[in-house]
Amino acid sequence: MTSRTGECLCGNVSFTANGDLIEADACHCSMCRRQGGGGPYFAAQFKGGVTLDKVDTLKWYRGSEHGERGFCTDCGASIAWRLQSHPDKIGVSLGALNDTSGIKLNAHIFTDSGPDYYDIPSDAPHKTGEQVMVEFMERLQMAAQKEAANK
């Protein structure tokens, strides 16, 4: 049986996703966008379920009459989602997985709830981390030069 591990940003919450991937999706509902700061919530379910290994700072927030969202109370990272009626059926945040190789989205869900401020799927350009960092450093340098010129 295959497994994947995951954790929050600070490492105080960790888990093991067991078995093969059932599905991975991007949820565009308003609650998921609020949870993540504006974009979709990317989640995956696994055939063997999820084992919560370290739960020192895991808190479940009852966001609706149906669902609960698990997050770390120290770093605020979103870890998981589950139905109250099936607390053992946990969908983990793709962003919390240590290894996402081979995972592809199966579906965008709750697209009827998606906002006007982005397209589903997004037609924005793709940039590597290196490209983003180069652009960020260039902007910082330009801002510093502008500030120096204004003195």
Beta strands, then each sheet from edge to edge (+ up, - down):
strand 1: 3-7
strand 2: 13-18
strand 3: 21-27
strand 4: 41-46
strand 5: 50-55
strand 6: 58-62
strand 7: 67-72
strand 8: 78-83
strand 9: 86-93
strand 10: 107-109
sheet 1: 1+ 2- 5+
sheet 2: 6+ 7- 8+ 9- 4+ 3- 10-
end
